[in-house]
Structure formats: C-alpha cells, structure tokens
Amino acid sequence: MERIGAAVLRPEKKPAKKNVCVLFGGVSSEHEVSLLSARTVLDNIDTEKYRVFPVGIRKDGRWFLHTGENWELTEGTWEFNPGNKPAFLSPDGNFGLVTIAGKNFYTQKLDCVFPVLHGVNGEDGSIQGLAQLAKIPCVGCGMQACVCTMDKYITKLIAAAEGVRQAAYVRFSGNDDSTDLEMLADNLPFPYPVFVKPCKTGSSIGISKVKDREGLFPAVKLALRYDCGVLIEECVKGREIEVAVLGNREPLASACGEIVTRSEFYDYESKYLNDSAELLMPAPIPEEKSNEIRDLALRVFKAAGCTGMSRVDFFLTDSGEVVFNEINTIPGFTSISMYPNLFELGGIGKKELVSRLIEAAMEAGRNG
C-alpha cells in the first residue's frame, strides 16, 4: 500500500470469480462426443474469471464432480478417478451444486451452467429445464428452443412457417404398424434415394441413406431404435454449408463453412472417427450466396427462439438454391468441429468464445 500526501492508494480489487459448472457425458448415444467437446471447453475456459466445477454424467445416469485432469475425459478414464465425488444440481434455487462426501452434503451456489451434453437428456431441454427450476443461467438455448429444435419434425414446421426452403419429407411413427410402412413405401412423394432419420438424435446417429424400396424397412427399424418418430426425407443434392451463430438479441453469424466428405453423407464416423471429411473455412462460394445463407441462419435461429449458440446447416444446390437442413443448439466443440473453428476464423478464439457464451447466458438470465 502506498501513501501520497493524505491520500491512501489501495490496490484495485479483482472482481470475484464466477462459479461455472461444466456438464459433460450424459445418458445419450452421443456420450463419447460430449467428452471430446467438454475437453475443449475445459481447456479453454478462463480460470482467471471463472471458478470451474466439472461434473460428469455416466452412461448409467450417475453424476460426479470430477476432480482430475481434463485429459482424462478424452482418455476415457475420468469416471474412475478416486477423487470424484457424487454430485447433482438441485432444482431448489437455494442450493446450486450439491456434492456428497461420506455422510456429508456440501452446497455451492452457481452463476452459470455450461451443458456440453449432445443429444437426448442434454440438448432436448432436460438440463435447460433443470437449470431454469434452479434459477441458474444456462449456456445456449433455453428449454423451449431446445425442445423444438431437438425434434427435426417440429423444426421443419418452424422453418415452413418462416417460409424457408427445406427438403420434402414424410413422418412415420413407431405407433404405426408394418402395413402403414408398406403403404408409405409404395407412395413416397419423392424418388429414391432418400434419407431416413430419427426425429430426435444428433451427430448423424441412426441416419441412413436408402437407395431403393427394399432398403427403407431396415433403415426405419434402425431409426426407431433411437426415437419413436422417424423422418423420411428427399435427398437434396448439394454442397453442405454450415453457419455458427452466437449471441442473444443481436446474434452474430460466422462465415460459412463447407463440409466435403468422401462418405455417402456426413455420418458419425466421418465426423469423429476417421478423416474422410474435409472442412473448408470459409466455404468457397460467392459472397452473395454466403450472405444469403448467413441471413437465413439468423432467421431460423430467431424463429426457433434460440439464444446463446447454435449451428445452422444448409445445402447449396448446383442451381444456387439454398435449402435448410437442421439446427443444432449444442454443436460439437471438438478440435475439428465447425462451430468453434468458424469463430476462430473470424478472430474469436476458443478462450474468448467460451467466455462470450458464459456471459451471454448470464445476460439472458438477467433479462429473462
């Protein structure tokens, strides 16, 4: 401390760190992808600004406060760390994160929850609803937007209401019988090949490209393993273009990125298990098309009631037509994922991006 005359100059106090709980893993077919994404988030969260509480959810549904190293997530060893403690988010807003040690319960108030949980039980509004009950700001979209966008059928209804061009489709329900599927197979309103998709999965899990009538039945059976609703969709021939969106009331759209894959389509293996896909950033497309796609991404984002973050996917046909594909409210955050890399291309590095997402969540919480 330094005295000048009668005045005393005191060192400026640093603002208190915000408590952020990063959720990863989950009871989902996309559990392993979540671990990859969470590793990136944890490696890039600013520990000068945030006190981090990593909480992993095992496939059996048990929650643990992880006390080990970040690399344990991608090595598949995090859940065996002996220092892990059972933990959970309390829906009662007075408690926050509850940790169990022996017979004792410890509570920690949280300023923000950062769910890095892809697919069901994470991206479908489940965690967002829990955070809403607990009165804790949550990174990304709110519960209602997550519910709507997780279901590809509802997303299509929203896009149609907004007048956005998308692939033609029919919906098949698991409650329908085999006769209904036979009739549908004989009366598809568009030609083969078609795509068969579960309504509520991500990372291309359960999706098949079907070349003829005979292939439709096993593809629908596969999709029904993941959800009781199935979309049968026309095959749009075009380049796969993606846009990352960040923000709340005045969201920012990134440059366009393009996926070039040597597989039949951009499936789970292409995304995470092999190098058969190439990401072009920015996408080598005319500026006017890039602007059109970015504008459409923001329209879909706003129409679905999204906040915080999303990745919006399109096809660009040879004739120059832009066709909306889908929107992802918790996009991949791996080292090869389009979402963080598109913003890094625009000058927003991963560390800044993670901070912006947390701040956007707390801003939405203050305004909501």
ZISULSUL-V852432 format. One record per pair of residues at least 24 apart in sequence whose ideal C-beta (glycine too) atoms are under 10 Angstrom apart, sorted by the first residue. I is the first residue (numbers start at 1). J is the second residue. Records with the same first field share a line. If there is no record, write none. Layout:
I: J  J
This chain:
14: 48  49
15: 49
16: 49  51  111
17: 46  47  48  49  50  51  52  111
18: 46  49  50  51  52  110  111  112  137  358  359  362
19: 50  51  52  53  96  97  108  109  110  111  112  113  136
20: 45  46  47  49  50  51  52  53  54  110  111  112  113  114  136  137  139  354  358  361  362
21: 51  52  53  54  55  65  87  89  96  97  108  110  111  112  113  114  115  131  136  138
22: 50  52  53  54  55  56  66  112  113  114  115  116  139  354  358
23: 53  54  55  56  57  63  89  113  114  115  116  117  122  127  130  131  138  139
24: 54  55  56  57  66  73  78  114  115  116  117  118  122
25: 55  56  57  58  59  61  62  63  64  66  73  78  79  116  117  122
26: 56  57  58  59  61  115  116  117  118  119  120  121  122  123  126  127
27: 57  58  59  60  61  62  117  119  120  121  122  126
28: 57  59  117  118  119  120  121  122  123  124  201  202  203  205  226
29: 59  118  119  120  198  201  202  203  205  206  225  226  268
30: 117  118  119  120  121  122  123  201  202  203  205  268  272  330  332
31: 56  57  58  59  117  118  119  121  122
32: 59  73  74  76  118  203  268  272  273
33: 116  117  118  119  202  203  205  268  271  272  332  333  334  337
34: 73  115  116  117  118  119  122  123  203  330  332  333  334
35: 72  73  74  75  76  78  79  116  118  334
36: 73  74  116  118  272  332  333  334  335  336  337
37: 73  116  117  118  330  331  332  333  334  335  337  339  340
38: 66  70  73  74  78  114  115  116  117  118  333  334
39: 70  71  72  73  74  75  78  116  333  334  335
40: 70  73  74  116  332  333  334  335  336  337  340  350  353  354
41: 70  73  114  116  139  333  340  350  353  354  357  358
42: 66  69  70  71  73  114  116  354
43: 70  71  73  335  350  351  354
44: 70  333  340  349  350  351  352  353  354  355
45: 70  114  350  351  354  355  357  358
46: 351  352  354  355  358
49: 354  355  358  359
50: 111  112  114  354  355  358
51: 108  110  111
52: 114
53: 87  96  97  99  108  110  113  114
54: 78  84  87  114  116
55: 84  85  87  88  89  97  99  113  115
56: 81  84  87
57: 87  88  115  117  121  122  127
58: 84
61: 121
62: 86  87  88
63: 87  88  89  97  98  99  100
64: 88  99  100
65: 97  98  99  100  101  106  108
73: 116
74: 334  335
88: 130
89: 113  127  130  131  133  134  136
90: 130  133  134  136
91: 129  130  131  132  133  134  135
92: 133  134  135
93: 132  133  134  135  136
94: 134  135
95: 134
96: 134  135  136
97: 134  136
109: 136
110: 134  135  136  137
111: 136  137  358  361  362  365
112: 136  137  138  139  357  358  359  360  361  362  365
113: 137  138  139  140  358  361
114: 138  139  140  354  357  358  361
115: 139  140  146  329  330
116: 140  330  332  333
117: 330
118: 201  202  203  205  328  329  330  331  332  333
119: 150  200  201  202  203  205  226  330
120: 150  198  200  201  202  226  227
122: 146  150  202  329  330
123: 147  149  150  200  201  202  328  329  330  331
124: 148  149  150  151  200  201  202  329  330
125: 149  150  151  329
126: 150
127: 330
128: 329  330
131: 361  365
132: 365  368
135: 365
136: 361  362  365
137: 308  358  359  360  361  362  363  364  365  366  368
138: 307  308  361  362  364  365
139: 307  308  309  330  354  356  357  358  359  360  361  362  364
140: 306  307  308  309  310  329  330  331  357  360  361  364
141: 301  304  305  306  307  308  309  310  327  329  330  364
142: 305  306  307  308  329  361  364  365  368
144: 304  305  306
145: 301  303  304  305  306  307  308  310  327  329
146: 304  305  306  310  329  330
147: 200  305  329
148: 303  304  305  306  327  329
149: 300  301  304  305  306  310  312  326  327  328  329  330
150: 199  200  201  202  227  327  328  329  330
151: 198  199  200  227  229  231
152: 197  198  199  200  201  202  227  229  230  231  233  325  326  327
153: 197  199  200  227  229  230  231
154: 199  200  229  304
155: 199  231  300  303  304  324  325  326  327
156: 199  231  233  324  326
158: 300  303  304  305  327
159: 296  299  300  303  304  324  325  326  327
160: 324
161: 303
162: 296  299  300  302  303  304  324
163: 299  303
164: 296  299  300  303  314  322  323  324
165: 236  296  314  315  317  321  322  323  324
166: 233  234  236  300  314  315  323  324  325  326
167: 194  195  231  233  234  235  236  238  315  323  324  325  326
168: 194  232  233  234  236
169: 194  195  197  231  232  233  234
170: 194  230  231  232  233  234
171: 199  229  230  231  232  233
172: 196  199  216  220  223  224  228  229  230  231  232
173: 199  224  228  229  230
174: 220  223  224  225  227  228  229  230
175: 228  229
176: 220  228  230
178: 217  220
181: 216  217  220  221  230  232
182: 213  216  217
184: 216  220  232
185: 210  212  213  214  215  216  217  220  232
186: 213
188: 213  216  232  234
189: 232  234
190: 232  233  234  235
191: 234  235
192: 216  234  235
193: 234  235  237  264  265
194: 219  231  232  233  234  235
195: 219  223  231  232  233  234  235  236  264  265  325
196: 220  221  222  223  224  230  231  232  233
197: 223  226  227  229  230  231  232  233  326
198: 222  223  224  225  226  227  228  229  230  231
199: 223  226  227  228  229  230  231
200: 226  227  228  229
201: 225  226  227  268
202: 268  326  328  329  330  331  332
203: 266  267  268  271  272  328  332
204: 263  265  266  267  268  269  270  271  272
205: 267  268  271
206: 230  268
207: 231  233  265  266  267  268
208: 264  265  267
209: 235  263  264  265  267
210: 235
211: 235  264
233: 325
234: 323
235: 265  315
236: 314  315  316  317  321  323  324  325
237: 315  317  318  319  323
238: 314  315  316  317  318  319  320  321  322  323  325
239: 280  283  284  285  289  314  315  316  317  318
240: 265  266  277  283  313  314  315  316  325
241: 280  283  285  289  290  293  294  297  312  313  314  315  316  322  323  325  338
242: 266  279  281  283  293  297  311  312  313  314  325  328  331  337  338  339  342
243: 283  290  293  294  295  296  297  298  300  301  310  311  312  313  314  327  338  339  342
244: 297  309  310  311  312  328  331  337  338  339  340  341  342  343  345  346  348  353
245: 294  297  298  300  301  302  306  307  308  309  310  311  312  327  331  339  342  343
246: 301  308  309  310  339  342  343  346  348  353  356  357  360
247: 298  301  306  307  308  309  356  357  360  363  364
248: 306  307  308  360  361  363  364  367  368
249: 302  307  360  363  364  367
250: 298
251: 297  298  301  302  306  307  308  309  310  360
252: 294  298  343  346  348  356
253: 290  291  293  294  295  296  297  298  301  312  342  346
254: 281  282  294  297  311  338  339  340  341  342  343  344  345  346  348
255: 281  282  283  290  293  294  342  343  345  346
256: 280  281  282  283  284  285  289  290  291  292  293  294  297  314  316  338  342
257: 281  282  283  311  313  338  339  341  342  345
258: 282  283  284  285  316  338
259: 283  313  338
266: 313
271: 332  334  336  337  338
272: 332  334  336  337
275: 336
277: 336
279: 336  337  338  341  342
281: 338  341  342  344  345  346
282: 342  345  346
283: 316  342
285: 316  320
286: 316  320
288: 320
289: 314  316  320  322
290: 316
292: 316  320  322
293: 322  324
295: 322
296: 322  323  324
297: 324  327
299: 324
300: 324  326  327
301: 327  329
303: 327
304: 329
307: 360  361  363  364  367  368
308: 356  357  358  360  361  363  364
309: 333  339  343  353  356  357  360  361
310: 339
311: 337  338  339  342
313: 338
333: 357
